């Protein structure tokens, strides 16, 4: 009798599970795909926008995406290439160097694939207003933060210094990430610091509320030389009043932030990822001022590695020409 009752209860339970699965669109049949998105430090732009993209991609799909803090571009591209993470934010200059095995990369990382271009990241050379630094030449002999060791920021600094005819030995360099750069400013331990990020950058905004800052305004001649020597840079501007006390437009180089993955992530997963990201783009736009620049129109701008086939399929469906 007890055995019969147990069999009866088991049959009822299986009926309930089957009915629930059918009612929920075969929820039990469609397993979740878990993806991690490597972003950057919490004081930069990658982290909040990465969180918004993760939420957008997870909305109404079989993908569960999570944004992770990281050491940004160089670390991220290595994480993707070694398949330790599925998706990452990376600057387009870093992906170019990685794919071709140049600068800080000893061998080419040919398995990198692009998902989308996001927005320009501006080189922001922050100075203390009382430091009398207005040009690159004025950095000579000064205390300068040049980015974390081996970071994308430092790679860009090396390129900019090369065009400026400067070496690290011409100044007192300190290898600092975004947070440390602004912290050293607050303690009057540096005179200038390089940050490469979408504006407004949280750590720079915070710094400008407590200290009088300026930004180096690059000359047209310098920008022409830089973009000719290093074509992944573009000539751009930071609008007046982006930061307190900086009341004029600032001409400065910029690179593109892009989303990358590797070639072993299935096409259907990246297709679903890309489609969900742009379907829910309004949610992403609401997360950060810089994220409003993420659009389908510019999704293929500045890509320096091949496009993933899954992303390419989505763009073709939208009538976008894919090379």
Secondary structure, 3 states (H helix, E strand, C coil): CHHHHHHHHHHHHHHHHHHHHHHCCCCCCCCCEEEEEECCCCCCCHHHHHHHHHHHHHCCCCEEEEEECCCCHHHHHHHHHCCCCCEEEEEHHHHHHHHHCCCCCCCCCCCEEEEEEEEEEEEEEEEEHHHCCCCHHHHCCCEEECCCCCCHHHHHHHHHHHHHCCCHHHCEEECCCHHHHHHHHHCCCCCEEEEEECCCCHHHHHHHHHCCEEECCCCHHHHHHHHHHCCCCEEEEECCCCCCCCCCCEEEEEEEEEEEEECCCCHHHHHHHHHHHHHCHHHHHCCCHHHHHCCCCCCCCCCCCCECHHHHHHHHHCCCCCC
